């Protein structure tokens, strides 16, 4: 079922009376990246996905985005659907949003699943890389930017053995509005560092990383997990940055075990 909440397209699966999980996707993707998790978890949970402002079917507006706006949007979805302390599951940019949301409104959630993300803000090299990406898009090279960025998100094995699926992800991402993509780049470049808050999180936390992730490496993610009380770290083999797509069976199993272990 599809709804519109605070101007955002929101997609619902499962029974509303069951425990809810809200998924926050990465850049430059949309809600589709969680399809294999929703298909499995909606058997026992109420699964909510949505398109982040500027991506997928959401409104692009003026493209002037901040992570604070994205957190406001997430809170609006939780409040608009009257979700009772959902579990928050996020990847990459979705993780940046979720870590800031936990800093601001931790009481609205009952658990957190962080996939292939990090708490640190961009350093100068990272900010310059975002600026170069915007410059490339402004030069009319949007499709090549997406092609290269998405390629870097996936492990070599997946791209080689599942090229048709990989190309479909690229092509779907290339349908995004360049203005929205640039707005997300600006938001990520300007985000705050949430590392200091990690020790203050008092929710059950699952931290997941693909063994071949080049963007949020296993070493970085394991270090982050060690700063969070009550957290567990799981390495997903045969996956890069896009664990939900590259090894969905393993990720689904890990998520279900986490939810069951914590009575969520």
N, C-alpha and C positions, 0 to 999 in steps of 0.2 A: 504494500500500500504506500502511496505517495501523498505527502502533505506539504503544505508550505507553512513554515514557522518563522516569524520575523523576517520574511522575505527570502528565506533559505529553503531549497528543496530538501525534504527529509524523507527517508525511506524506512518503512517499518516492516519487520518480519517476526512471526511468532505470536504467542499469546500475551496480551497486555498484563494479565494477572501474574505472570511469572517474573522472576528477577530480570532487570533490564541491564543491557550492556550498550554503551554508546561508543561508536568507533570514529576516530578522527584520522583522516587519511593524510598521506604525505604529498610532497610537491614533486612534480607538477601533475598530479593524478586527480582522481575524484573518487566518489564512493565505491566505484566498481572494484577497486583493488581489494575490498573486503568480501567480495562475493562468496568465496569458498569458505570463509569463516562463518558468514551469515547462514549459508546453506546447512552447515553442520550444527552450529550453536543455537539456531532458532528452533530446533527440536525441543529444547528445554529452557530457552531464555528468550526474552523480548529484545530483539536486536534492532538498534537504531543506527543508521548511517546518514550522513548528509554531505553536501558539497560545500566545502569551505568557500567563503566569499571570493569571487573572482575566478573560480575554477569550476569545471563541469557545467551543470545547468544553473549555477547561481548567478546573481546579478554582478556585473563588473563595476558599474558605477564609474567613479573617476579614477579608480586604480590607486588611490592613495590609502594604502592599508597599513595597519600596525598589528603586532601580536595582541595588543590590548583589545583592539576591535574584534579579533578572532576569538579571544576569551569571552568577550561580551556576547558574541554570537553563540558560542557553546553554552553559556549560561542561559541564554534565551531559549535554546532548544530544550535543555533540561527542564526549565520552568514552564515553557509553553506546553510540553507534553506531560507535565506533572509527574516526572520520573522520580521515584523514591530511592534516593541514594544509589544511582546506577554505578556499575563498574565502568571505569574509563579505560579504553584500549586505544592506543595511538602509535603511529609510526612517523619517524623523521620530523618533518615540520609539524605534524600532528602532535608529536612529543613535546616540541617547544611550546606549543599552545597549552598542552595538558599540564606540563610542569609549572607553567605560570598560573594556570587555573588552580592547581593544588596549592600554590602559594597564596592565592587570593581567596578561594572558596572551597577549601578542603572538606568542609563539613557537608558539602552537597554530594559527596561520593563515598562509596564503601570499599573501593579497591582500585588499583591502578596497574595496567599492563603497558609497559614501555617496550616497543619494538624498534630496534635500529635507530636510535636517537642519542642525544647528549644534552647535558645541562649547560655547558659552556656557551657563552655568546661568541659571535664571530670575532676573531682577532683581526688585525689590520690586513693580513694576507687574505683572510676570508671575505672581508668587506670589499677589497679590491676585486676579488673574483666575482662577487655579485655585481659590482659595477661593470666589469667586462662583459658579463652575461647580458645586462641591460643594453650595453652598447651594441652587442651583436644583434640583439632583437631589433633595436632601433635602425640598424643598417639593412634590415629586410631579410635577415638570415634566421628567422624564427624557427622554421622546420629543422634546420641543421642544429640549432641550439638544443631543441628538444631531443633530437636523435642522439646527439652526443651525451647529453645529460642522462637520459634514460639508460643508455648503454652502460654508463658508469655505475648505475644502480644495481645491475644484475651481475651474477657470477658468470664466468666464462662457460662453465658446463651447461648451465640452463640455456644460455643464448644459443649454444651449439646444438643441444639436443631438443630444444623446444622453440625453434626459431619462429614458427608461425604464431605461437602465443606471444612471444616477445614482440614481434612486429605489430601485432594487434594492440599491444599496450602503447607502443610508440605512436601508432596512428591515432589512437583515441586521445592521447595527450596532445597531439598536434592540432586537435580540434578546439583546444582551449583558446580563449581570446588573448592575444599577446599583451593587451593592457592589464588583464587580470594576472597573468604570469609575472609581469614586471612589478605589479603591486605586491605580490607575494615575495619576490626577491628583495624589495625594499623593506618589507616587514621583517624578514629574517635577518637582514643586515642590521636592523635597528633594535633587535630584541635584547632584552636584559639577560644577564647571567643568573641562573636559578640554582647554582651549585650550593650556595650557603644555606638554602632552604632544605636541602636533601635530608639533613640530620633531623629536621623538624617534622618530617612526614610520619604520621602515625597510622597509616593504612597498610594493609597487606599489599606488597608490591611484587610483581613479576617483571624481571628485566630479561629481554630476549634479544639475541644478536645472531645474525648469519655468520657462519664461519669464514666466509669470503667477503664480508662487508668491507669496502674500501673507504666509505664515507664516515660511518660511525664504527670504528674498528672494535673487535672483541676486547682488546686491551682497554680501550677508552670506556666501553660499556661496563666491563667488569669492575673497573675502578669506580664508576658512578654507583653501581649496585652496592659496593662496599661502604659507601657513604650513607646509605639509606637503611635505617633500622627495619627489621622485619621483612627484608627483601630476599629474593632468591634470583640467581642468575643462571640462565640456560643458553647454551650454544646450540644453534640449529645448523646441522651439517648440510652440505650441498645447497647453500643459499648465500646470496650476497646481501645487499641492502633491502631487498624486497621479499623478506621471508614469507609474507602471506600468500604470495603468488608462486615463489620458487619451491617451497616445501610446505604446502598447506596442511598435508596430513600430519606432519610432525608438529607444526605450530598449533593446530587444532587440539592435538592430544595434550600438549603442554598446557595450553590454556584451560582445557577441561579439568586436568589434574589440579591446577592452581585454584580454580573456582571451587572444586569439590573439597580440597584440603582446607580451604578457608571458610567453608560453609557459605559461600556466596551464590 
